[in-house]
């Protein structure tokens, strides 16, 4: 049981501060049903081919994983063959706090809880599930990877910072990525630099997205890496509208070292927010990642995303830790 003085201390902590989710990056196309013109490039952040005609003529089978026959090459810029799209997030919790939660004394737990609550209030990264990536899975739940060597980017040779900031003038995008798309222990990249994670995510997944092909862009003179930059834009856009921390908080689920939560509570809270079952990943039985699943109608950049149930079974136990960062 937490001490009365600790509970009083928590009570005076303000609960509303700036969040990266209060002003989503941008997202005309991400939520809701498509309306006339939604799949055109007119007035759009993404200079890709218009998919309106294909979608209008195929209202059901233009959804990924819903086609009954192969889509013609003429419409390949409007249909993702790898039709399950995932938006994935990291929760890089503090492993020392997990040790305290499991084996610490009451006083250790009280002290750690108070410090973590204060940090959560004053450091927005402590209440943010950071970006892992945008993935495309096959309709059976397996996945392709590293699909086109000629489309890959190398930070060492090409310099992603230069590409984003100097070549494409995407300073805001770069700043968001630098803060919220960060390398973690779970990233499985060779370098600790976040640019290595960006490189890895595009090369592994972005090169497999048919609607990101250079031929799908409408620019008269396609610029090399235009598809790479737009992959990053879309990844940030989707993530900026999936505030997992607040989805859980709305159900009274907050990071803590003082108790576990039922996995079913976590899943129900996320399903309520997302509209479909969400994958919850655990490391040492503490929440470490979240995956949101979609089918897609149209281009990966301008299409409509429809939530679907996870195709991956969780390995978390019936009760899980949600440890602070």
N, C-alpha and C positions, 0 to 999 in steps of 0.2 A: 504494500500500500504506500503511495507517495505521501510525503509529509504535507501538512497543512501550509507551511511556509512556502513550499515549492509550488503548490497549487495557486497560492495568492500571487506569487511571482509571475506565473504563467498568465494569470488573469489580466495583468496590466500591460501585457505585450500587445501592441497594435497588430491587427490582422489584415489590413488592407494596404498594400504597397504596390509599387510599380511591378508589372509582370511583362515578359516578352509577348504574352498572349493578349494583352489588353488591346493592342493595335496589330492585328494579324498582318503579316508581310504584304500579301495581296491574295486574292482568291475568288475572282469572278466566277470561275468555272468549277470550283471544287465541291460546293454543297448544293443540294436541291436539284430539282428537275431541270433539264435543258429547256431553254426557250428559244424562239427563233433567233438565229444569228449567233448563238453561243459557240458554235464550232467554227466560225469564220475567224480570220486573222484581223479583221477590221477593228481598230481600236484595242487590239489585244497586245499583251506583253510578249506574246510568243509568235514570231513570224513564220508560221507553218501553214501548210495547205488547208483549204476549207474542206471540212468533212460534212457539211450540212446535207448535201444531196445524198451521200451514201447513207447517212443516218435516217433521213426522211424516207428513203426507199426501202430501208431494212430496219424498221423500228425495234424489232425483237432480236434478230440475228446479228445486229451490229454491236450487241453487247459481247464482250469477250467471254469465251467459254460457252456461248449460246449458238454459235454458228453450226449448221448442219452439213456444210460442205466448205472446202477451202475458199478463203477470200482471194479474189483475183489480185494479181500484182498491181493493177491500176488503183486498187483501194488499200494497198499495203500501208499507206501513211495514215490510214484512218482506223486501223484495227490491230490490236496487239495479240499476236498468236500465243505468246506466253501470258495468258489472260488473267492470272491472279496477281494483283498488284498489292504490295505490302508497304506500309509506312512503319518503320521500326525505330524504337527509342531505347536509350540506355538509362538505367538508374544506377549510377556509380557510387554505391553506398560506402560508408566508412567501415572498413573491416575491423578497426579497433573498437568501434562502437558495438559491432556484433559480438565481439568477444566479451565486452562488458555486459551486454544484454543477457548472454548465456551464462557467464561465470562470475560476473561482478557482484560486489556486496550491495546492499540497499543504498548506502551512501554514495557508492560509485555510480549507481544507476541514476539516482536523483541528480547528482552533479552533471552527469553526461546529458541527461534529459533537458535540463535547464539550458545548458550551453548550446545544445543542438536546436532547441526551440528559438533561442535568440538569433542564432545564425540563420535559421530558416526565414526569419522576419527580415533581416537586414542584408541578406545575400541572395539575390534571386536565383543564382545557380543551385542553391540548396533547396529550392522548391521547383526545380525544372528537370523534367526528363529530357535529356539532350538527344540530339539527332544521331541515329545510326545510319539510316539510309532509306532509299526507295528501291524495292526489289520487284522483279517480275518472275513469278513461278509458272510452271506448266499447270494446266487445268487439273492434273492428277495430284498436285501438291509437291512434285519433285521440281527441280529448278535447273536452268542452264547457267553457265558462267563463262566469262571471258570469251565472248562470241566472235569478236572481230578485232584482230591484232592491229589492223591498219587504223582503227578508230581510237585506239588507246592514247592516253595522255601520260606523260612522265614529268613529275615535278622536278626531278633532277635535271632533265634536258630542257623541258618547256617552261618551267617556273609558273606554277599555278597562281601565285600571288601576282605576278606580272600579267598573266592572262586576264585575271578578274579585274584588277585595279587599273592597269595601264592600257591594255588592249581594248577591253570592253567597258571600261569606266564604271564597273559595278562595285563602287565603294561601299554602299549600304549592304549589299549582299555579302561582300567580303567581311565586313565588320560583324554581321550576324553569324556567319559561318565560323569566324575566329572565336566567337564567344560561346556558341551553342552547338557547334558541330566539332566536338573535341575528341581527341584520341583518349581511349581508356584501356585498362588492362584487358578488357573483354573484346577489344577491337580486332585482335589477331592480325595486326600489321607489323611489319618488321621494324619500322621507325616509330619513335614516340611523338613525332611531329603530327599535328592535325592534318597538315597538307597531305601526308602519306595516307591518312584515312580517306580523304576526299578522292585522291587518286585511285585508291583501292576500290571504293564504292562505285565510281563511274566505270572503271575498267571491268570489274566483275559483273555488274548489273546493267549499267547504262548502255554498254556495247551490245547487249542482247535485246534492247527495245527497238523493234522495227520502226516505230513511228518517230524515233529520234535520228533516223538515217539522214545524212546530209541532203539527200534528194527530196526530203519532206519539207525543207525550209524554202520559203518563198523569196528570199533575198536574191536579187539578180546576180550578185557575186557572193556566193556562200563563203563565209569567212571560216577558216579552220578553227576548230574548238567552239564554234557557235552552239553546236549540240551539247558539248560538255557544260558550258555555262548555263544553258537552259535546263539541263538536267539538275544542276545545283539549285537553280531558281525554283523549280517545281518541288524539289525535295524540301526546301525551306518553306515554301508556301503550304504544302500539306501539313508539315509538322506544326506550323504556326497556328493551325486551327484544331490541334489535338492536344489540349492542355490536360495531360493525364493527371498531374498533381491535383488540379481543381476538380476533375471528374471524381477522383477518390475522396477529396475533401468534402464534396457535396454529400457524400454518404457517411461522413464522420470518420474517414480513414486518413490518418496522418502518420508521417514517419515517427517512430518512437522506439525507445529501448526498453520500455516498461511492459510490453505485452505483445502477443502475436494476434493476427487476425485470421478469421476463417477464410480460406481461399475462395470459397463460394461467395463471400461478401465482396471481395475484391472483384471477382469476375462479374457479379451482378451489377456493381457500380459502373464498371467499364462498358458492359453491354448496354446499360440504360443510356449512357452518353453516346455510344457509337452506333447503336441500332443493330448490332450483331455481336456474336461471341468474339472475344478478344483473346489472343494468346498472352499468357503471363509466364515469363521465364524467371527462374530462380537460380541463384548461386549460393550454395550452403544454406539452402532453404530460406533465403531472403530475396525479396523481389529485386531483380536486376535488369529486366528488360520487358518491353511491351511491344507486341506486334498487332497492327490493325490491317485487316484484309478487305480487298475490294474487287469487284468486277468493274470493267471500264467500257464506256461507250465512246468511241472516237480516239483521238490522239492522246498519248500520255500527257501532253502539255495542255491541251484545250478541251479534253473530253470530260464526261461526267463520271464521277466515281460513286459506285453503289456499294455500301457496306455488305459484306458477307461474313459468314461464320469462319473462324479459324480452321485451317486444315491441319494444324499441328497440335498434338496433345501435350499438355503441360506435364512437367516432371516435378512440379512443386508438390509438397505434402498438403494434407487437408488444412493444416494451420501453418501460416507463413509469417516470417518477420518482414517488416517494412522499416528498414533501418535508415536513419538520417544519413546525409552525406557528411 
